[in-house]
Amino acid sequence: MSRALSVVVVNGSPNERSKTMGLAGLVTSRLGELLPIELHQVDVHRLGPSFTGAIAREDVSPEVERRLRLVEEADVLVAATPVFRASYSGMFKHFFDLVDQYGLANKPVILVATGGSDRHALVIEHALRPLFGFFQAATAPVGFYANAGDFDGTLVLNGEVYSRVEVGVNDIMPRLRALADREPATAG
């Protein structure tokens, strides 16, 4: 019997309600339809002064430390960010500046980004994939991008986006099912 996978979304949006989380929610909903998951979310805009003022991991509060560990211990990471000036948000990058260099090694990572237009779609390949390559993470071959015109508020309306999510999630499902069928690593 498969165990529930711990899926953690890191939300790089500075807003409570965001298109970025609308798209990430579409991805995680599809994952949850196909296998058992425990979903967690880290909203970087909520982490406060101990996070924004931290130069090193030792500078963060216990709550921020718990969030960093949640990401490092997740079975699957969904890295979601809006595009600002052709790249990920600053708070999103700052969060990953505090993650252990080997904390994401071989971890499945699903890349999600939103932007004002399709001109920003290459953020997946030119900013996000290299960032997680540094961590030696196992990024999914297909990343998910949607532009402002694909939404009504935070709700994805464009059927093409739904199709891309369907294809992309199905593409990585064999790996995630194998991961769910394995016993979790024990600390030791």
C-alpha positions as CSV (number, residue, x, y, z in Angstrom):
1,M,0.0,0.0,0.0
2,S,1.3,3.4,-0.9
3,R,2.0,5.9,1.8
4,A,0.9,9.6,1.5
5,L,3.7,11.7,0.0
6,S,4.6,14.9,1.8
7,V,4.2,17.6,-0.8
8,V,5.3,21.1,0.1
9,V,4.5,24.2,-1.9
10,V,6.9,27.1,-1.5
11,N,4.9,30.2,-2.5
12,G,7.1,33.0,-3.6
13,S,4.2,35.5,-4.1
14,P,4.1,38.5,-1.8
15,N,0.3,38.4,-1.8
16,E,-2.3,36.5,0.2
17,R,-4.4,35.7,-2.9
18,S,-2.3,35.1,-5.9
19,K,-2.3,33.7,-9.4
20,T,0.8,31.8,-8.5
21,M,-1.0,29.8,-5.8
22,G,-4.0,29.4,-8.2
23,L,-1.7,27.6,-10.6
24,A,0.2,25.7,-7.9
25,G,-3.2,24.6,-6.5
26,L,-4.2,23.2,-9.9
27,V,-1.0,21.2,-9.9
28,T,-1.3,19.9,-6.4
29,S,-5.0,19.1,-6.9
30,R,-4.1,16.9,-9.9
31,L,-1.3,15.2,-7.8
32,G,-3.9,14.5,-5.0
33,E,-6.3,13.0,-7.5
34,L,-3.6,10.5,-8.6
35,L,-2.0,9.5,-5.4
36,P,-2.3,10.1,-1.6
37,I,-0.6,13.3,-0.5
38,E,-0.2,15.4,2.6
39,L,-0.1,19.0,1.4
40,H,1.8,21.8,3.2
41,Q,2.4,25.4,2.1
42,V,5.2,27.8,3.0
43,D,4.2,31.4,2.2
44,V,7.4,33.4,2.2
45,H,5.6,36.7,2.6
46,R,4.4,35.5,6.0
47,L,7.8,34.5,7.5
48,G,8.5,37.9,9.1
49,P,11.5,39.9,10.1
50,S,13.6,36.9,11.4
51,F,13.4,35.7,7.8
52,T,13.8,38.9,5.8
53,G,16.6,40.1,8.1
54,A,18.5,36.8,8.1
55,I,21.9,36.7,6.5
56,A,22.5,33.0,7.5
57,R,20.3,30.2,8.7
58,E,21.4,30.7,12.3
59,D,19.7,34.1,12.2
60,V,16.2,32.7,11.7
61,S,13.5,32.1,14.3
62,P,12.5,28.6,15.3
63,E,9.3,29.0,13.2
64,V,11.3,29.8,10.1
65,E,13.7,26.9,10.9
66,R,10.6,24.6,11.0
67,R,9.6,25.8,7.5
68,L,13.1,25.3,6.1
69,R,13.1,21.7,7.5
70,L,9.6,21.1,6.2
71,V,11.0,21.8,2.7
72,E,14.1,19.8,3.2
73,E,12.2,16.8,4.5
74,A,9.4,16.8,1.9
75,D,9.0,14.0,-0.5
76,V,8.1,16.4,-3.3
77,L,8.6,20.2,-3.6
78,V,6.4,22.5,-5.7
79,A,8.4,25.6,-6.2
80,A,6.0,28.4,-7.2
81,T,6.9,32.0,-7.9
82,P,5.6,35.0,-9.8
83,V,8.0,36.6,-12.3
84,F,9.5,39.9,-11.3
85,R,11.9,41.6,-13.7
86,A,12.4,38.4,-15.7
87,S,13.2,36.1,-12.7
88,Y,11.8,34.7,-9.5
89,S,10.8,36.9,-6.6
90,G,13.4,38.1,-4.2
91,M,11.8,36.6,-1.1
92,F,11.5,33.2,-3.0
93,K,15.3,33.3,-3.7
94,H,16.1,34.4,-0.2
95,F,14.2,31.4,1.2
96,F,16.3,29.1,-0.9
97,D,19.5,30.9,0.0
98,L,18.8,29.6,3.5
99,V,18.0,26.0,2.5
100,D,20.9,23.5,3.1
101,Q,23.0,23.1,0.0
102,Y,22.3,19.3,-0.1
103,G,18.8,19.5,1.4
104,L,17.1,19.0,-1.9
105,A,19.5,16.5,-3.5
106,N,17.5,14.0,-5.7
107,K,14.2,15.5,-4.4
108,P,11.4,15.7,-7.1
109,V,10.8,19.4,-7.7
110,I,7.9,20.7,-9.7
111,L,8.5,24.2,-11.2
112,V,5.6,26.7,-11.3
113,A,5.6,30.3,-12.4
114,T,3.2,33.0,-13.4
115,G,3.8,36.3,-15.2
116,G,2.1,39.2,-16.9
117,S,2.6,37.8,-20.4
118,D,4.0,34.8,-22.2
119,R,7.3,36.7,-22.7
120,H,8.2,35.5,-19.2
121,A,7.6,31.8,-19.8
122,L,11.3,31.0,-20.1
123,V,11.8,31.8,-16.4
124,I,11.2,28.1,-15.9
125,E,14.3,27.2,-18.0
126,H,16.5,30.2,-17.4
127,A,16.0,30.9,-13.7
128,L,14.2,28.2,-11.9
129,R,15.8,25.1,-13.4
130,P,19.4,26.4,-12.8
131,L,18.5,27.3,-9.2
132,F,17.4,23.8,-8.4
133,G,20.2,22.3,-10.5
134,F,22.5,23.9,-7.9
135,F,20.8,21.9,-5.2
136,Q,21.1,18.7,-7.4
137,A,17.3,18.4,-7.2
138,A,15.4,16.1,-9.6
139,T,13.3,18.8,-11.4
140,A,10.3,17.5,-13.4
141,P,10.9,17.7,-17.1
142,V,7.8,19.8,-17.6
143,G,7.4,23.1,-15.7
144,F,4.1,25.0,-15.5
145,Y,3.7,28.6,-16.5
146,A,0.6,30.7,-16.9
147,N,0.2,34.4,-17.8
148,A,-2.2,36.9,-16.3
149,G,-4.7,36.4,-19.2
150,D,-5.1,32.7,-18.2
151,F,-6.9,33.7,-15.0
152,D,-10.0,35.2,-13.6
153,G,-8.6,36.4,-10.2
154,T,-6.8,33.4,-8.9
155,L,-8.9,30.8,-10.9
156,V,-7.2,29.4,-14.0
157,L,-9.6,29.6,-16.9
158,N,-7.5,28.6,-19.9
159,G,-8.1,25.0,-20.9
160,E,-4.6,24.8,-22.4
161,V,-3.1,25.3,-18.9
162,Y,-5.2,22.4,-17.6
163,S,-4.0,20.2,-20.5
164,R,-0.4,21.1,-19.8
165,V,-0.8,20.3,-16.1
166,E,-2.5,16.9,-17.0
167,V,0.4,16.0,-19.4
168,G,3.1,17.2,-17.1
169,V,1.8,15.5,-13.9
170,N,1.2,12.3,-15.7
171,D,4.8,12.4,-17.0
172,I,6.2,12.3,-13.5
173,M,3.6,10.0,-11.9
174,P,5.6,6.8,-12.3
175,R,8.5,8.3,-10.3
176,L,6.1,9.7,-7.6
177,R,4.3,6.3,-7.4
178,A,7.6,4.5,-6.9
179,L,8.5,7.0,-4.2
180,A,5.1,6.5,-2.5
181,D,5.6,2.7,-2.5
182,R,9.0,3.0,-0.8
183,E,9.4,3.2,2.9
184,P,10.4,6.7,4.1
185,A,14.0,7.1,5.1
186,T,14.5,7.0,8.9
187,A,16.8,9.4,10.8
188,G,19.5,7.5,12.2
